[in-house]
């Protein structure tokens, strides 16, 4: 398998000006992290041109390679998490592995790691050693609980953050247990926050010439997306309870079953939309009530509103419901599973789920880059590559001789 080259500007036809390079071209990122926030942050940077080198243990590959379903022995989750990354192996606990990482760090812009606090220091690879070889380096440390505090030493996963943050406490039906999301919500939110933190630190470096340490705790970004809950409690002593699909701020807001056994979701965050929905379902009398004039007032009458909207929807097919809501300019969406998502015409128009040619599996479909830039777009250049596929190429770029590489292999560092 041919090793990918570092990111560069796309090729253009002879006689035409070359297209602009992706915005992060020239940025070198060393991805030392596993499962899942740190690696996804590196993926997001790679999608827009960064040269991401994924460094895995020689004998213990990133566990995401074995997470979830596989095809022909190839883990599918890795194909998206490892996209746009070159892969190499390195045992950082060995002298040769430590020395090689320092050589890589000297020419890198960013390191992303998620070892427990103190692990890099145990290998003499902490901030003093890394910044000594590269004062412009941004060392990004992603852990469950951060680098200090009473829980810093604990193993941390997204599930714990979803519980600790208050997310699970407000998720689910009122008379049922708290609900955890069936996917890596806290990890993925942290990945977005980490990519933002890296770019912020790099912007500061452009002004000061100095790198710094990013301390990202998975328990924190999910608190940001939960919104005003801490402020509500601080100022009012208010604790939101579980409300299922309903909202304490507006109604009707729920999922409703159609006559053909499918489901739709309705939202009425705007007063004008709420009025259009109730007129559509034949209940203008409810709009005339004083309580209907505010979201909180409508939420207090959610049973009555749900009965009106749900009863109307239950008598019609999903296609008829969607068409009627669209004509009335009311907010509705079908509740889609992954099969529906892949066939959705809006997602198709946006190329949200795009096809990537993979040497191991052939054409595969996955989520495209996160956003569109009109002048310097990102792209998926390749899907996740085999364990250690680019080790020799990366070390050759570093200037190591064949004899030095062989010595590292003999030591077990590769």
N, C-alpha and C positions, 0 to 999 in steps of 0.2 A: 504494500500500500504506500502510495506516495505521500510524503509528509507535506502538510500545508505550509506555505510560506507565511512570514509575518504579514499582518494587514498592510495593504498598500492601495493606492488609488485604482479603481476599476479601469480596465483597458477600453479604449475607444477605437472606432474605425479610423483608418488612415485619412488624414486631411481634416479631421474634426477635432475640436479642442477636447482635451481629456476631461472627464467628469471630475468634480471636486472630490477630494478624499473625505472619507467619513470623519466626523468631528474629533474623534478620539484617536485618530491615527498617530502613531509615534509614542503612545502611552504604553508603558510596559507594566503589566500586573502579574504578580506571583500569587496564585491561588493555592493556599495551603489548607483550606478549610474543608469541612465535610458536613453533610446533613444539617440544614439545607440553606440557612439564611446566607452564610458567607459565600458559598459557591454560586447561589443565584445572583447575588450582588455582582460577582465577577462576570457572570454571564451577561448581565445587563450592560456592563461596560464593554465587553467584547462585541456585543451586538452593534455598537456604534464605532467600531474600529480599533479598540484597544487590543494590543497583542497580549493575550492572556495565556500564561503558562501554568497549567494545572500540575501541581507537584503532589504525587501520591506515594505512600509507603510501598517499597518494592514487593513486599509479601502480603500487605493488607490494603487492597485497593479501596477507593472511596466506597463506603457502604451503599451509596445510592445506585451503584452499578447492579446491586442485587435486590433493590427495593421494587416491589410490585411485579407485574407480569413481565415475562421475557418472551422473545421470539427467537427460535433457533439458538437458544442459549445466550442471546444478547439482551441485556436489560434495557427496557424501553425508556424508563424515566431518565437514565443517564444520557440518552440521545438528545434530550432537550437541555438538561442541566449542564452537560458538557459541551454544548455547541459553541463554536467559535473559539475553542480552547485547544492549544497544543498540550499534549500530555507527556509528562516525564516522571520518572521515579527517583526518590531520594530518601534515604533514612537519615533524618536530622539528628538522631541520637548517636550516630557514628562520627568519628573525627572527620573522615572524608566527606560525609554528608554535610556536616556543619560548615566545613571550609568551602564546599561548593555553594551552599546557600549564601554565604557571605559574598562570594564572587558574583552570584546572580543578583544579590541585593544591591551591589555597588552600581549596577546599571539599570535598576528598576525604579519605577515611580511609586508603586503601591505594592504592599504585601497585605493580603487578607488571610487571617488565621482565626481559628476558633478552639484552640486548645484551652484547657482549664488554666486559670491564672497561675503563673509560676512555672508552667511547663517550658516555655521558651527560655526562661531564665535558668532553668535546670540544665538546659543544653548550652548555656552561655550564648544564647541568641536573643537576649532581651533588647530593649530599646537602646541602652548604652552601646552595645556591640554593633547593632544594625545602623544606628545613626553615625557611629564612628566611621563606617565604610561609606556611608551615603547620607550626609546631613539633609538632603532634599527628600528623603524617603517619607512616605506616609504609611505608617504601620497601623493597620485597621484590625482591631481585636473585637471579635464578635463572640459573646458568651451569654449564657442564660441569665446571669445576675450581675454582670459588670465585673470590673477588676478589683473592687474593694467592697467592704460591708460584710455583715454577718453571714450572708448566704453566698458570697463570691466563690467559695470553694466547692459549692454543690454542683453536681451535674445538672444541666438545664436543657430542657427541650421546649418546643413551642406549646405542647399540651399544658405544661406547668404554667406558662405565661398566660394561656387562655383561661386557666383557673384562677391564678393569682390576681389578674388584672381586673376582675369583675365581669369579664365577657360572659363566661359560662353562667354566672349567677343571674343574668338578665335574659338568657337565651333558653327558650323552651316554653311549654304551656304552664300556666299558673299552678296547676295541681300535679305537675310532673317533675321529675328530677332535672337539675341543670343539664344543659346540652353542650357537648364539645363539638366543634366543626369536624366533618369527615375528611378534612384535608389540612395541609399545613398553613393555617391562617396566620398565626403569629410569626412563623418563620418567613413567610412570603412578605408580610408587611415589613418585617425587619430588613429583608433584602432590599426593598425599595428605599427604606430609610438609610441603609448602609451605602448604597450607591450615591445617594444625595450627600451623605456625610463625606464620602471620598472626594467628590467633585468640589465640595465646599472647602475641604482641606487643601486641595490642589489650587483652588483660586487664591487662598491665603498664601500658599507657597509662591505663586506668581508675584505677589506683592513683597513678600519678606525674604524670599530665597531659602526659607527654612521649612523642612518637613515637620511633622508632629504625629502624635498618637491619637487615633480615633478609638474611643471606648464605647462600644455599642452593646447594650444589654437587651436581650430579647423581650424581657418583661416590660420595657418602656414604650416602644413604638405603638403597640396595641392600645396602650392607654391614650395616646394621642387621638387615634381614630375612634375611640369610644366617646369623645366629645366632652360635654360639660358635666358629666356625672360627679367628678370630685368637687367642682365648684357648686353644683346644686347642694351637695351634702354640706359643704363648708359654710354656705350662706343660709341654707334653709333647713338643714337636717333631713333633706329629702333623699330617700333611697328608692331607686326604681326597682319594681318587682318584675317578675317574668310575665309577659303579656302575650306570648305566642306570636302570631303574625300581626297582631294588632299593635297600634302605636298609642302612646299616651298623649301625643301631640296633635293627632288628626284622625279622622275617620270619614268615610270607610277606607280601610287599608287592610287588605287580607288576600288570601287565595280562595278562589271559588271554583267549584266543580261545574263543568258544563254538561249539557244533555248527552253528549257522546263520550262521557267518561274521562275527559281531559281536564286540565286545570288552567286557570288564568290568574294573574296577579293584578290588582287594582291599587293605584295610589292616588291620593287626593290632597297632597301637601299644599296646593294652592286653592284658595277659596273658590276661585272661578271654576276650577276643574271639578271640585266637589259639587257645585251647583249643576254643572252640565251632566255629571253622572246621575244625580238623582232625578233630573228632568228626563234623561234618557230612559231610565227604568220605570218611568211613570209615577214618580212620587214628588211632584213639585210642592205638595203640601208640606213636606218635611223641610224644604228650603225656607219656607215662610216663618219657621220658628225662630225665636230670638237666639236660642242656643246654637243654631246652625251657623251663626255668623262668626264663630271662632273655631280654631282647630281643637282646643281643649273642650269646648262645648260639644262638638261633634263626637270627640272621643268618649265623653261621658254617656253618649247615647249610641255607642257602637253596636249593641245588640239590635236595636231597631234599624239602624242603617245597614248592618250586615244582612238582616232578614230581607230588606227591600232589594238590595243589590244581588245577594246570593240567590234569592228566589227567582229574579228575572233571568239571571245567567243560567240557572239550572234548567230552564225551559228551552234553551237554545244551544245549537252546536257551537263549538269553539270558533269555527270560521265565521258564523253569523255574529257572534259576540264581538270578535275583533273588528269586523267590518262596521258594525254599528258604533262601536266606541271610536273608531277612526273617523267616521263621518261626523260624530258629535265633538270631535277634538278633545276626547277624554283619554286619560292615561291608562293604558292596559298593556299587558304583555303575556304571551303564552308562557307557561312553566315548561321549560325545555330541558330534555336530557341531552347527553352528548351527541346522540344521533340527530336530534333536531338542530343543535348548534352547528354541526358540520354542514347541514343543508340550508341554514338560514341565509336568505338572500342579502341581508345587510352585511353580515359577516363576510359573505362571498365578495360583495362589492368592495369591502375594505381590505380584502386579502388577509383578514385577521388570522385565519388558519391557512398556512401556506404549505407548499410541497417542497421538500428538500431531498435531493438525490444523495443517498448514503451508500458507500461502497459495500457495507455489510448487509444491509437490508433492502436496498433499492429505494424507490420513491417512498418517502414517509411524510405524514402530515403532522404539523405541530403549530403552536402559537407563533405568530410572527413577532418581529421586534415590537417594543411596547408602544411606540408612538411614531408618527410620520413627520419628517423634516422636509421642507420643500426644496432646500438647496443642498443639504449634506445628509442624505438619508442613511440609516443603518441597514444592515442586511444580515441574513444567516448565510455564512460562507461555507460552513460544514456542520454536520451534527456531531455529537459526542464521539470521540475517537477511542480506540482500544487503549488499554492500560499500558502506559509507558511507550506509546507509539513514536513519540518524537524525542525521546531521551538523547539519542546520539546527535540529532540535528541541533538541539538546543545547546548541548555541551560543545559541539563544534563551533557554533556561533560565539560561545564564551571563550574560545581559544584553547580548549583542552586538546591535548594530543591523544592519539589512539592508545598510547601506552598509559596515559593518565586515566583514561576512561576504563581501560582494562584493570588497572589497579583498584579503582573504585568498585568495580564489580567483584573483584577478588575479596575485597574488604566486606562486601555485603551492603555497601552504601547505595548501590543502584539496584 
